[in-house]
Amino acid sequence: MDAGSVLRRNRSPAHTCQGLDRFAGHQAKAEVLVPIEGRRRFAGISLGSDGTVARMRLDDGTEVALPLAEIRKARLVLTDALIEDSARMVQPATDAGVEQDGKKEPPASKVH
């Protein structure tokens, strides 16, 4: 199984190279298919990825490199910091209005 097939199979933000880099510095949990250093589950701070491995700083302070092709599950841990950063990422897209023909259009309303 190659890294590409794993990334296509699970579209969690923490499970893509871009997501790992975008959410670096946030708490995450990961599970690998084959044990690494005698364990399959890891929890800690995401340090991003280099395209082949995801790096995490574990709760005990050690750093581990998880091969992307071996990641079975990866999830971000919902924290206040993650919510704030996610809201900031969305903010520019929902900014008040877009200029067309010199006039400012109001933002589109959301339909629930």
PAZA-673492 format. One line per 8 residues: number of its first residue (from 1); their letters; for each residue x, y, z of N, C-alpha, C, O. Coordinates in steps of 0.001 Angstrom, whole numbers, padded with zeros to 6 digits. Each point is the difference from the previous one (the first is absolute). Layout:
NUM = A = X/Y/Z/X/Y/Z/X/Y/Z/X/Y/Z  ...;
//
This chain:
1 = MDAGSVLR = 000853/-001177/000000/-000853/001177/000000/000896/001237/000000/000906/000102/000827  -001144/000833/-001739/000810/001197/-000061/-000651/001143/000765/-001180/-000073/000344  001943/001127/-000078/-000503/001142/000778/-001197/000647/-000684/-000927/000448/000675  000934/-000394/-001989/-001104/000620/-000724/-001321/-000694/000237/-001028/000659/000159  001039/-002004/-000133/-001248/-000724/000208/-000512/000205/001419/-001210/000076/000213  002107/000016/000752/-000424/000266/001376/-000618/001383/000084/-001038/000178/000637  001660/000799/-001270/-000511/001364/000085/-001343/000132/-000719/-000845/000785/000430  000631/-001528/-001506/-001287/000070/-000697/-001087/-000706/000799/-001158/000416/-000026;
9 = RNRSPAHT = 001519/-001471/000732/-000979/-000795/000726/-000574/000757/001185/-001200/-000099/000258  002000/000839/000458/-000438/000708/001190/000248/001481/-000208/001151/000424/-000104  -002185/000353/000042/000148/001409/-000333/-000021/000924/001209/-000260/001195/-000147  000528/-001719/001335/000097/000815/001198/001096/001044/-000189/001040/-000310/-000581  -001248/001562/001064/001043/001024/-000158/001340/-000414/000582/001047/000398/-000510  -001068/-001187/001564/001257/-000421/000606/000689/-001085/-000810/001144/-000350/000289  -001811/-000183/-001284/000515/-001159/-000729/000575/000352/-001365/000420/-000895/-000735  -000392/002144/000388/000586/000395/-001274/001278/000776/000263/000159/000599/001064;
17 = CQGLDRFA = 000748/-000605/-002021/001252/000743/000170/-000283/001477/000254/000601/000608/000886  -001516/-000031/-001664/-000334/001409/000192/-000641/000228/001361/000293/000988/000673  -001167/-001901/-000271/-000656/000130/001294/000981/-000115/001145/-000098/000729/000988  001045/-001646/-001119/001007/-000156/001050/000824/001266/000145/000328/000403/001117  000008/000223/-002221/000780/001234/000055/-000861/001163/000492/000455/000814/000804  -001687/-000735/-001282/-000898/001096/000367/-000336/-000021/001486/-000122/001052/000627  -000028/-002247/-000063/-000372/-000111/001400/001184/-000370/000890/-000196/-000491/001112  001413/000718/-001583/001186/-000223/000826/-000098/000877/001246/-000405/001160/-000068;
25 = GHQAKAEV = 000780/-001735/001194/-000074/000736/001252/-001251/-000319/000798/-000150/000451/001135  -000753/-001232/-001731/-001241/-000377/000688/000072/-001451/000463/000772/-000801/-000526  -001588/000488/001512/-000035/-001352/000529/-000646/-000949/-001000/-000988/000342/-000650  001553/-001526/000539/-000507/-001000/-000937/000185/-001393/000583/000787/-000212/000921  -001540/-000734/-001489/000144/-001417/000331/000157/-000750/-001303/-000620/000350/-001004  001448/-001380/001016/000215/-000802/-001199/000138/-001468/000386/000458/-000348/001088  -000876/-000493/-002027/000161/-001453/000162/000629/-000521/-001278/-000423/000347/-001103  001444/-001190/001264/000693/-000554/-001158/-000338/-001476/-000163/-000431/-000658/000947;
33 = LVPIEGRR = 000631/000148/-002159/-000294/-001397/-000309/001009/-000953/000626/-000377/-001044/000534  001663/001400/-000599/001079/-000830/000519/000632/000734/001188/000322/001183/-000117  -000141/-001856/001248/000568/000679/001174/001338/000672/-000280/000843/-000533/-000722  -000667/001702/001302/001249/000752/-000067/000487/000141/001439/-000713/000518/000859  001917/-000977/-000610/000567/000020/001354/-000946/-000687/000992/-000139/000431/001145  -000512/-001514/-001611/-000856/-000798/000869/-001388/000531/000247/-000712/-000539/000847  000295/001577/-001551/-001344/000535/000207/-000668/000385/-001305/000661/000308/-000992  -001991/-000331/001016/-000780/000341/-001198/-000741/001321/000146/-000349/000618/-001006;
41 = RFAGISLG = 000101/-000174/002222/-000753/001241/000225/000914/001081/000554/000823/-000244/000883  -000990/001451/-001430/000830/001129/000398/-000884/001216/000243/-000985/000215/-000706  001346/000574/001709/-000720/001247/000291/001038/001060/000326/000976/-000263/000703  -001198/001465/-001221/000935/001089/000270/-000262/001179/-000912/-001115/000187/-000488  002138/000598/000264/-000083/001202/-000827/000485/-000324/-001406/001090/-000543/-000180  -001905/000879/-000812/000395/-000201/-001393/001111/000980/-000357/-000096/001194/000284  001145/-001709/-000906/001119/000846/-000422/000047/000151/-001521/000949/000577/-000531  -001958/-001087/-000175/-000046/000106/-001451/000521/-001255/-000673/000207/-001028/000644;
49 = SDGTVARM = 000002/001128/-001961/000461/-001152/-000766/000983/000449/-001064/000064/001177/-000356  000705/-002143/-000149/000916/000318/-001096/-000399/-000719/-001282/000792/-000087/-000939  -002016/-000426/000898/-000484/-000698/-001185/000070/-001510/000108/-000730/-000705/-000697  001604/000197/001564/000094/-001448/000185/-000292/-000422/001437/-000477/-001110/000239  000763/001995/000717/-000266/-000301/001405/-000703/001174/000671/000201/001160/-000360  -001032/-001496/001345/-000617/001007/000863/000812/000023/001286/000357/-001052/000531  -000073/002216/-000043/000782/000117/001233/-000891/000476/001135/-000850/000872/-000179  001061/-001460/001347/-000759/000373/001197/000949/000098/001187/000959/-000764/000112;
57 = RLDDGTEV = -001243/001719/000775/000676/000063/001298/-000967/-000611/000993/-001069/000555/000259  001438/-001687/000294/-000882/-000734/000894/-000116/000695/001350/000781/000893/000330  -001773/-001324/000440/-000262/000609/001296/001188/-000119/000950/000143/000818/000908  000707/-001820/-001102/001184/-000159/000861/001204/000804/-000492/001074/-000066/000600  -001246/000832/-001697/001061/000872/-000511/000829/-000588/-001128/000752/000728/-000649  -000868/-002025/000399/000756/-000605/-001093/-000677/000317/-001332/-001199/000275/-000053  001981/-000316/-001011/-000538/000222/-001337/000014/-001311/-000765/000908/-000817/000154  -001938/000628/-000988/-000124/-001225/-000778/-000366/000368/-001433/-000714/000973/-000241;
65 = ALPLAEIR = 001220/-001778/-000719/-000331/000167/-001416/-000879/-001179/-000405/000428/-001153/000071  -001649/001442/-000493/-000954/-001029/-000397/-000091/-000041/-001525/-000426/000984/-000605  000811/-002084/-000033/-000103/-000071/-001464/-001459/000178/-000442/-000884/-000690/000507  000629/001597/-001433/-001369/000270/-000449/-000677/-001261/-000528/-001205/-000175/000179  001963/-000698/-000822/-000577/-001224/-000554/-000470/-000957/001097/-000811/-000888/-000260  001312/001063/001477/-000355/-000884/001110/-001075/000582/000911/-000446/-000678/000925  000018/001918/-001164/-001001/000616/000876/-001368/-000575/-000318/-000477/000081/-001132  -000148/-000665/002151/-001341/-000562/-000147/-001044/001072/000280/-000968/000135/-000747;
73 = KARLVLTD = 001161/000633/001829/-000913/001073/000394/000821/001167/000512/001048/-000187/000619  -001526/001382/-000878/000614/001197/000578/-001110/001012/000230/-000811/000262/-000889  000783/000297/002077/-001049/000954/000356/000598/001164/000780/000944/-000167/000772  -001508/001337/-000990/000331/001140/000837/-000827/-000100/001268/-001129/-000489/-000023  001694/000954/001132/-000721/000042/001268/-000652/001378/000085/000671/001021/-000146  -001975/-001000/000382/-000736/001260/000051/000388/000780/001249/-000281/-000423/001121  000927/001560/-001326/000399/000878/001102/-000443/001414/-000332/-000351/000287/-001144  000364/000597/002133/-000349/001400/-000239/000945/000629/-001030/-000437/000771/-000855;
81 = ALIEDSAR = 001724/-001097/000938/000978/000547/-000944/-000303/-000442/-001432/000127/000798/-000929  -000522/-002049/000740/-000343/-000497/-001334/-001227/000719/-000539/-000038/000371/-001173  -000957/-000174/002015/-001218/000702/-000419/000328/001430/-000416/-000481/000472/-001030  001301/000221/001827/000375/001387/-000325/000776/000070/-001308/-000285/000856/-000838  001262/-001742/000650/000785/000005/-001234/-000852/-000344/-001211/000176/000590/-001066  -001088/-001527/001214/-000894/-000368/-001106/-000898/001176/-000366/-000245/000248/-001181  -000242/000468/002172/-000843/001169/-000263/000790/001082/-000729/-000533/000667/-000886  001798/-000490/001254/000846/000990/-000676/000264/-000382/-001445/000096/000873/-000862;
89 = MVQPATDA = 000024/-002182/000582/000243/-000466/-001371/-001205/000275/-000889/000158/000253/-001195  -001346/-000298/001757/-001231/000202/-000765/-000329/001488/-000117/-000679/000397/-000947  001129/000415/001860/-000340/001424/000068/000168/000756/-001321/-000940/000687/-000400  002082/-000768/-000307/000139/000769/-001239/-001055/-000360/-001057/-000425/000870/-000759  000006/-002118/000702/-000979/-000415/-000997/-001379/000549/000308/-000816/000150/-000909  000536/000152/002163/-001324/000515/000367/000055/001484/000299/-000931/000546/000592  002015/000121/-000995/000135/001425/000245/-001153/000763/-000635/-000615/-000483/-000950  000320/001660/001464/-001180/000771/-000401/000090/000521/-001427/000553/001073/-000243;
97 = GVEQDGKK = -001088/-001822/-000683/-000236/000506/-001349/001130/-000158/-000989/001166/-000142/000367  -001547/000173/-001645/000928/-000086/-001101/-000330/001141/-000944/-001169/000237/-000306  002195/000471/-000159/-000252/001120/-000884/-000253/-000453/-001424/000773/-000771/-000569  -001883/001266/-000008/-000304/-000234/-001401/-000494/001309/-000593/-000915/000622/000539  001509/-000205/-001631/-000377/001243/-000668/000039/001193/000947/-000846/000890/-000086  001821/-000869/000987/000137/001130/000909/-000972/-000018/001165/000063/000884/000854  -000955/-001854/-000788/-000960/-000093/001100/000362/-001179/000884/000501/-001022/-000469  -000759/001181/001736/000287/-001071/000935/-001237/-000831/000181/-001042/000509/000412;
105 = EPPASKVH = 001145/-001814/-000723/-001127/-000916/000134/000006/-000586/001413/001069/-000305/000529  -002233/000144/000088/-000035/-000627/001314/000340/-001489/-000123/-000233/-000613/-001042  000784/000041/002112/000335/-001429/-000071/-001269/-000834/-000131/-001061/000382/000495  001182/-001527/-001166/-001149/-000890/-000179/-000411/-000577/001350/000849/-000347/000821  -002136/000251/-000603/-000472/-000572/001276/000075/-001513/-000069/-000113/-000603/-001068  000308/000007/002236/000089/-001458/000079/-001386/-000590/000100/-000877/000552/000664  000682/-001683/-001330/-001251/-000721/000081/000247/-001245/000840/000913/-000774/-000286  -001717/000582/001313/000208/-001157/000886/-000942/-001098/-000347/000022/-001055/000634;
//
